[in-house]
Amino acid sequence: MKITTRLQLSTMMFLEFFIWGAWFVTLGTFLINNLHASGAETGAVFSTQSWGAIIAPFIIGLIADRYFNAEKILGVLHLIGAFLLYEVYTAGAVTSVYPPSVFYYLLFYMILYMPTLALVNSISFNQMKDTEKEFPPIRVWGTIGWIVAGLAISFVFLWDSAESVSSGLMKNTFLLASIASLILGIFSFTLPKTPPKVTKGSQVKVSEILGLDALKLLKDKNFLIFFIASILICIPLAFYYQYANPFLQDIGMTNPTAKMSLGQFFEIFFLLMLPFFFKKFGFKITILAGMLAWAVRYALFAYGNAGDLTFMLIIGIILHGICYDFFFVSGQIYTNAKAGPKFKSAAQGLITLATYGIGMLIGFEIAGLIKDAYTTTSIVNGVSTVVSNWKMIWIIPSGIAVVVFLLFAFAFHDKNEKPVIHT
């Protein structure tokens, strides 16, 4: 691969995930502190990610793979996305009361953004001869982009400081993301040409697009257990995405967005460790470690504080690497091995639909209801005070993770659980 192509693809990855990290991490804080959204309203906004994940395969399967070059679609989607993010910024600038328009702007945005995750991969793969060797050094720039976004919010712009949050400056994260989306939208048209993969006029199968052809894998009892566990574990996962940043803000942690980026730093580390762990202990122990990490993380959040027990919160953030890599990446490897060549793509689509689609959609709804149930509002001398019982808000997803852990530990028994992976 030419050095210029490598730089183009690395820049594309950096911007792709910088955009997402620039607004998604602090979305809960923006909704709760600046727009005074309820838990249910916050959950609904976060669910736009799940709806995007469910609808994205249709955009890729029906349009991107058939009619237009991937880099051109990527450019158009990000240009439209820049406009939508700017509209969210504008909505946050003119009101301090949650406007329903924010939900619709972000719903439309996520329907357009989620397909770009597949598009950047397609554009990259199309330029590679050895994807296993060439892709990781380029994909890691996406993680770096997410980290840089968090560091910029905390240390450059100071938008997550107590003063900035109280004065409504968190809305500026959408302006930052909008500018980055505009840059990537324009830059995309300079990327290497990636023509459609599917011949025009060929038969379209919805079952292929959604990965439903892989449903026959559910006849395997162990894969069925894994599939159900994948949906259930995404319920506690949704709590982290939705409330980690507002929680850290509320208890007084300084630079919470930057500190949350430690999770991405350690995600890289644990990803490198995964092949060795996988080969030594097998799939079941690896994925159980990921499930248990969710339970431990939330327990640490429940009993930690921003004072003498700050280390508990930091450990909980760092555990993101195990939580994500040991469950999601291991699950993708296991699914790939169980499906075989014929249903490989369909099986990955099915698991993505189950986790980021169904599982997290349920999780965001439950997280919102739990937050409302353990949040009280009192008015003293005309001043409204909102108090959240964060201990219970974190204990509940910790308990859910423990239940899923036990379900998987006792129900999953696959004798051939060590699929081959390349180190």
C-alpha positions as CSV (number, residue, x, y, z in Angstrom):
1,M,0.0,0.0,0.0
2,K,1.3,3.5,-0.9
3,I,2.2,5.8,2.0
4,T,-0.3,8.4,0.6
5,T,-3.1,5.8,0.7
6,R,-2.2,4.8,4.2
7,L,-2.3,8.4,5.3
8,Q,-5.7,8.9,3.6
9,L,-7.2,5.9,5.3
10,S,-5.7,6.7,8.7
11,T,-7.1,10.2,8.5
12,M,-10.5,8.9,7.5
13,M,-10.5,6.6,10.5
14,F,-9.4,9.3,12.8
15,L,-12.1,11.7,11.7
16,E,-14.8,9.0,11.6
17,F,-14.4,8.2,15.3
18,F,-13.4,11.7,16.4
19,I,-16.9,12.8,15.3
20,W,-18.7,10.1,17.3
21,G,-16.5,10.6,20.4
22,A,-16.9,14.4,20.3
23,W,-20.6,14.3,21.2
24,F,-21.7,10.8,22.2
25,V,-19.7,10.5,25.4
26,T,-21.1,13.7,26.8
27,L,-24.6,13.3,25.3
28,G,-26.1,12.2,28.7
29,T,-24.7,15.3,30.5
30,F,-25.9,17.6,27.7
31,L,-29.5,16.2,27.9
32,I,-29.7,16.0,31.7
33,N,-27.9,19.2,32.7
34,N,-28.5,21.5,29.8
35,L,-31.9,20.4,28.5
36,H,-33.2,18.9,31.7
37,A,-34.4,15.8,30.0
38,S,-36.0,13.0,32.0
39,G,-34.5,9.5,32.2
40,A,-37.1,8.2,29.7
41,E,-36.4,11.1,27.3
42,T,-32.6,10.5,27.7
43,G,-33.1,6.8,27.0
44,A,-35.2,7.6,23.9
45,V,-32.4,9.8,22.5
46,F,-29.7,7.2,23.1
47,S,-31.9,4.6,21.4
48,T,-31.3,6.4,18.2
49,Q,-28.0,4.5,18.0
50,S,-29.9,1.2,18.1
51,W,-32.4,2.3,15.4
52,G,-29.4,3.4,13.3
53,A,-27.8,-0.1,13.7
54,I,-31.1,-1.8,12.7
55,I,-31.6,0.4,9.6
56,A,-28.0,0.7,8.5
57,P,-27.8,-2.7,6.8
58,F,-30.6,-1.6,4.4
59,I,-28.6,1.5,3.4
60,I,-25.5,-0.5,2.8
61,G,-27.2,-3.5,1.2
62,L,-29.7,-1.7,-0.9
63,I,-27.8,1.4,-2.0
64,A,-24.0,1.4,-1.2
65,D,-23.3,-2.1,-2.4
66,R,-25.3,-1.7,-5.6
67,Y,-25.3,1.8,-7.1
68,F,-22.6,4.2,-5.9
69,N,-19.0,4.3,-4.9
70,A,-18.5,3.8,-1.2
71,E,-16.3,7.0,-0.8
72,K,-19.0,9.1,-2.5
73,I,-21.8,7.8,-0.2
74,L,-19.5,8.3,2.8
75,G,-19.0,12.0,1.7
76,V,-22.7,12.7,1.2
77,L,-23.7,11.0,4.5
78,H,-21.2,13.1,6.5
79,L,-22.1,16.3,4.8
80,I,-25.8,15.7,5.7
81,G,-24.6,14.7,9.2
82,A,-22.7,17.9,9.6
83,F,-26.0,19.8,9.1
84,L,-28.0,17.6,11.5
85,L,-25.3,18.0,14.3
86,Y,-25.3,21.7,13.8
87,E,-29.1,21.7,14.2
88,V,-28.7,19.9,17.5
89,Y,-26.2,22.5,18.6
90,T,-28.6,25.3,17.6
91,A,-31.4,23.6,19.5
92,G,-29.2,23.5,22.7
93,A,-28.3,27.2,22.2
94,V,-31.8,28.5,22.1
95,T,-33.5,26.5,24.9
96,S,-32.9,25.0,28.3
97,V,-35.9,22.7,28.1
98,Y,-35.7,19.4,26.2
99,P,-37.1,19.9,22.7
100,P,-38.4,16.8,20.9
101,S,-36.6,18.0,17.8
102,V,-33.3,16.8,19.3
103,F,-34.6,13.2,19.2
104,Y,-35.6,13.5,15.6
105,Y,-32.4,15.2,14.5
106,L,-30.3,12.5,16.2
107,L,-32.5,9.7,14.9
108,F,-32.0,10.9,11.4
109,Y,-28.3,11.4,12.1
110,M,-27.7,8.0,13.5
111,I,-29.6,6.3,10.6
112,L,-27.0,8.0,8.4
113,Y,-23.9,7.7,10.6
114,M,-24.1,4.0,11.5
115,P,-23.7,2.9,7.8
116,T,-20.5,4.9,7.6
117,L,-18.9,2.5,10.1
118,A,-19.2,-0.2,7.4
119,L,-18.3,2.1,4.6
120,V,-14.9,3.2,6.1
121,N,-14.1,-0.5,6.5
122,S,-15.0,-1.3,2.9
123,I,-12.9,1.6,1.6
124,S,-10.0,0.4,3.7
125,F,-10.3,-3.3,2.7
126,N,-10.5,-2.4,-1.0
127,Q,-7.0,-1.0,-0.8
128,M,-5.4,-4.0,1.1
129,K,-3.8,-7.2,0.0
130,D,-3.3,-8.5,3.5
131,T,-6.1,-7.2,5.7
132,E,-5.0,-9.0,8.9
133,K,-1.7,-7.2,8.7
134,E,-2.6,-3.9,7.2
135,F,-6.0,-3.1,8.7
136,P,-5.2,-3.0,12.5
137,P,-2.6,-0.1,12.2
138,I,-5.1,1.9,10.2
139,R,-8.2,1.0,12.4
140,V,-6.3,2.0,15.6
141,W,-6.4,5.6,14.4
142,G,-10.2,5.5,14.9
143,T,-9.6,4.7,18.6
144,I,-7.0,7.5,18.7
145,G,-9.6,9.9,17.2
146,W,-12.1,9.0,19.9
147,I,-9.4,9.6,22.6
148,V,-8.3,12.9,21.2
149,A,-12.0,14.1,21.1
150,G,-12.3,13.4,24.9
151,L,-9.0,15.0,25.7
152,A,-9.9,18.1,23.7
153,I,-13.3,18.5,25.4
154,S,-11.6,18.3,28.9
155,F,-8.2,20.0,28.5
156,V,-8.5,22.3,25.4
157,F,-12.0,23.6,25.5
158,L,-12.9,22.8,29.2
159,W,-16.5,22.1,28.2
160,D,-17.0,19.4,30.9
161,S,-15.9,21.6,33.8
162,A,-18.6,22.3,36.4
163,E,-18.7,26.0,35.3
164,S,-19.0,25.2,31.6
165,V,-21.7,22.5,32.2
166,S,-23.8,24.9,34.4
167,S,-23.5,27.6,31.8
168,G,-24.6,25.3,28.9
169,L,-21.4,25.1,27.0
170,M,-21.7,21.3,26.6
171,K,-23.8,22.1,23.4
172,N,-20.5,23.1,21.8
173,T,-19.5,19.5,21.5
174,F,-22.1,19.2,18.7
175,L,-20.6,22.2,16.9
176,L,-17.1,20.5,17.1
177,A,-18.5,17.3,15.8
178,S,-20.4,19.2,13.0
179,I,-17.2,20.9,11.8
180,A,-15.3,17.5,11.9
181,S,-18.2,15.9,9.9
182,L,-18.0,18.7,7.3
183,I,-14.3,18.2,6.9
184,L,-14.6,14.4,6.6
185,G,-17.5,14.8,4.2
186,I,-15.4,17.0,1.8
187,F,-12.3,14.8,2.4
188,S,-14.2,11.6,1.5
189,F,-14.4,12.6,-2.2
190,T,-10.6,12.5,-2.3
191,L,-10.4,8.9,-1.0
192,P,-9.4,5.9,-3.2
193,K,-12.3,4.8,-5.5
194,T,-14.3,2.0,-4.1
195,P,-16.9,0.8,-6.7
196,P,-20.1,-1.1,-5.9
197,K,-19.6,-4.7,-4.9
198,V,-22.9,-6.1,-6.2
199,T,-24.0,-6.1,-9.8
200,K,-26.9,-3.8,-10.6
201,G,-30.2,-5.6,-11.1
202,S,-29.2,-8.6,-9.0
203,Q,-31.8,-10.0,-6.7
204,V,-32.1,-8.4,-3.3
205,K,-32.7,-10.6,-0.3
206,V,-33.8,-9.0,2.9
207,S,-32.7,-12.1,4.8
208,E,-29.2,-11.6,3.5
209,I,-29.1,-7.9,4.4
210,L,-30.3,-8.5,8.0
211,G,-28.2,-11.7,8.4
212,L,-31.4,-13.8,8.8
213,D,-29.8,-16.6,6.7
214,A,-27.7,-17.3,9.8
215,L,-30.8,-18.0,12.0
216,K,-30.2,-21.8,11.4
217,L,-27.2,-21.4,13.6
218,L,-29.6,-21.0,16.5
219,K,-30.5,-24.7,16.2
220,D,-27.1,-25.2,17.9
221,K,-27.9,-25.0,21.7
222,N,-24.6,-23.4,22.6
223,F,-24.9,-20.7,19.9
224,L,-28.5,-20.0,21.0
225,I,-27.2,-19.5,24.6
226,F,-24.5,-17.2,23.3
227,F,-27.1,-15.3,21.2
228,I,-29.4,-14.8,24.1
229,A,-26.6,-13.8,26.4
230,S,-25.4,-11.3,23.8
231,I,-28.7,-9.5,23.9
232,L,-29.0,-9.6,27.7
233,I,-25.5,-8.3,28.4
234,C,-26.2,-5.3,26.3
235,I,-28.8,-4.1,28.8
236,P,-26.2,-3.2,31.5
237,L,-23.9,-1.9,28.7
238,A,-26.5,0.7,27.8
239,F,-26.2,2.1,31.4
240,Y,-22.6,3.0,30.9
241,Y,-23.1,4.8,27.5
242,Q,-26.1,6.6,28.9
243,Y,-25.1,7.7,32.4
244,A,-21.3,7.3,33.0
245,N,-20.5,10.9,32.0
246,P,-23.5,12.5,33.8
247,F,-22.7,10.4,36.9
248,L,-19.0,11.5,37.0
249,Q,-20.1,15.1,36.5
250,D,-22.7,14.9,39.2
251,I,-20.3,13.5,41.9
252,G,-17.7,16.2,41.1
253,M,-15.0,14.3,39.2
254,T,-12.7,16.8,37.3
255,N,-12.1,16.3,33.6
256,P,-14.5,13.3,33.4
257,T,-14.5,13.1,29.6
258,A,-10.7,12.9,29.4
259,K,-10.6,10.3,32.2
260,M,-13.3,8.2,30.4
261,S,-10.9,8.0,27.4
262,L,-8.7,5.8,29.6
263,G,-11.2,3.1,28.6
264,Q,-10.1,3.4,25.0
265,F,-6.4,3.4,25.9
266,F,-6.9,0.1,27.7
267,E,-9.2,-1.2,25.0
268,I,-6.1,-1.2,22.7
269,F,-4.0,-3.0,25.4
270,F,-6.6,-5.7,26.1
271,L,-7.2,-6.2,22.4
272,L,-3.5,-7.1,22.0
273,M,-3.8,-9.4,25.0
274,L,-6.9,-11.1,23.7
275,P,-5.3,-13.7,21.3
276,F,-3.1,-15.1,24.1
277,F,-6.0,-15.2,26.6
278,F,-8.3,-16.8,24.0
279,K,-5.8,-19.5,23.1
280,K,-5.0,-20.3,26.7
281,F,-8.4,-20.3,28.3
282,G,-10.9,-20.7,25.4
283,F,-14.0,-18.8,24.4
284,K,-16.1,-19.6,27.5
285,I,-13.7,-18.3,30.1
286,T,-12.8,-15.3,28.0
287,I,-16.4,-14.2,27.5
288,L,-17.2,-14.9,31.1
289,A,-14.3,-12.6,32.1
290,G,-15.9,-9.9,30.0
291,M,-19.3,-10.4,31.6
292,L,-17.9,-10.4,35.1
293,A,-16.0,-7.2,34.3
294,W,-19.3,-5.4,33.7
295,A,-20.6,-6.5,37.1
296,V,-17.4,-5.4,38.8
297,R,-17.3,-2.1,37.0
298,Y,-20.7,-1.1,38.1
299,A,-20.1,-2.2,41.7
300,L,-17.0,0.1,41.7
301,F,-19.2,2.9,40.3
302,A,-21.8,2.3,43.0
303,Y,-19.4,2.5,45.9
304,G,-16.6,4.8,44.6
305,N,-16.6,8.6,44.9
306,A,-14.7,11.6,43.6
307,G,-12.7,11.9,46.9
308,D,-10.6,9.2,48.6
309,L,-12.2,6.4,46.5
310,T,-11.5,8.0,43.1
311,F,-9.3,5.0,42.3
312,M,-12.4,2.8,42.2
313,L,-14.0,4.9,39.5
314,I,-10.7,4.9,37.5
315,I,-10.5,1.1,37.7
316,G,-14.1,0.9,36.6
317,I,-13.3,3.1,33.6
318,I,-10.2,1.1,32.7
319,L,-12.2,-2.2,32.8
320,H,-13.8,-1.0,29.6
321,G,-11.1,-2.8,27.7
322,I,-12.0,-6.2,29.2
323,C,-15.8,-5.4,29.1
324,Y,-15.7,-4.6,25.4
325,D,-12.8,-6.7,23.9
326,F,-13.4,-9.9,25.9
327,F,-17.1,-10.0,25.2
328,F,-17.7,-8.3,21.8
329,V,-14.5,-9.2,20.0
330,S,-14.5,-12.7,21.4
331,G,-18.1,-13.1,20.3
332,Q,-17.3,-12.0,16.8
333,I,-14.5,-14.5,16.6
334,Y,-16.7,-17.3,18.0
335,T,-19.5,-16.4,15.6
336,N,-17.1,-16.4,12.7
337,A,-15.9,-19.9,13.5
338,K,-19.3,-21.3,14.1
339,A,-20.8,-19.9,10.9
340,G,-18.3,-21.2,8.5
341,P,-17.5,-19.6,5.0
342,K,-21.1,-19.7,3.7
343,F,-22.9,-17.8,6.5
344,K,-19.9,-15.8,7.8
345,S,-21.2,-12.3,6.8
346,A,-24.8,-13.2,7.7
347,A,-23.9,-14.4,11.1
348,Q,-21.9,-11.2,11.9
349,G,-24.9,-9.2,10.7
350,L,-27.2,-11.2,13.0
351,I,-25.0,-10.7,16.1
352,T,-24.7,-6.9,15.3
353,L,-28.5,-6.7,15.0
354,A,-28.9,-8.6,18.3
355,T,-26.4,-6.5,20.3
356,Y,-26.3,-2.9,19.0
357,G,-29.9,-3.2,17.7
358,I,-32.2,-5.2,20.0
359,G,-30.1,-5.6,23.1
360,M,-29.1,-1.9,23.5
361,L,-32.5,-0.7,22.4
362,I,-34.0,-2.6,25.4
363,G,-31.1,-1.5,27.6
364,F,-31.5,2.3,26.9
365,E,-35.2,2.0,27.7
366,I,-34.6,0.2,31.0
367,A,-31.7,2.5,31.9
368,G,-34.0,5.5,31.5
369,L,-36.8,4.0,33.6
370,I,-34.3,3.1,36.4
371,K,-32.8,6.6,36.3
372,D,-36.3,8.2,36.7
373,A,-37.2,5.7,39.5
374,Y,-34.2,6.7,41.6
375,T,-34.2,10.4,40.9
376,T,-36.1,12.9,43.1
377,T,-36.8,16.6,42.7
378,S,-37.3,18.9,45.6
379,I,-38.0,22.6,45.7
380,V,-36.6,24.7,48.5
381,N,-37.1,28.5,48.6
382,G,-38.1,28.4,44.9
383,V,-34.9,26.5,43.9
384,S,-35.4,23.1,42.2
385,T,-32.8,20.5,43.2
386,V,-32.5,17.1,41.4
387,V,-30.9,14.3,43.3
388,S,-30.1,10.9,41.7
389,N,-29.4,7.8,43.8
390,W,-26.4,6.7,41.7
391,K,-25.6,3.8,44.0
392,M,-28.9,2.0,43.1
393,I,-28.7,3.1,39.5
394,W,-25.3,1.2,39.2
395,I,-26.2,-1.7,41.5
396,I,-29.1,-2.8,39.2
397,P,-27.0,-3.2,36.0
398,S,-24.3,-4.9,38.1
399,G,-26.9,-7.4,39.2
400,I,-28.1,-7.9,35.7
401,A,-24.6,-8.7,34.6
402,V,-24.2,-11.2,37.4
403,V,-27.4,-13.0,36.3
404,V,-26.2,-13.1,32.6
405,F,-22.8,-14.4,33.9
406,L,-24.4,-17.2,35.8
407,L,-26.8,-18.1,32.9
408,F,-23.9,-18.4,30.5
409,A,-21.6,-20.2,33.0
410,F,-24.1,-23.0,33.7
411,A,-25.9,-23.2,30.3
412,F,-23.0,-22.9,27.8
413,H,-21.1,-26.2,27.1
414,D,-19.3,-26.1,23.8
415,K,-16.5,-28.8,23.5
416,N,-15.2,-27.1,20.4
417,E,-14.8,-23.6,21.9
418,K,-11.3,-22.8,20.8
419,P,-11.6,-21.4,17.2
420,V,-8.4,-20.5,15.5
421,I,-7.4,-16.9,15.5
422,H,-4.3,-15.2,14.1
423,T,-1.9,-13.4,16.4
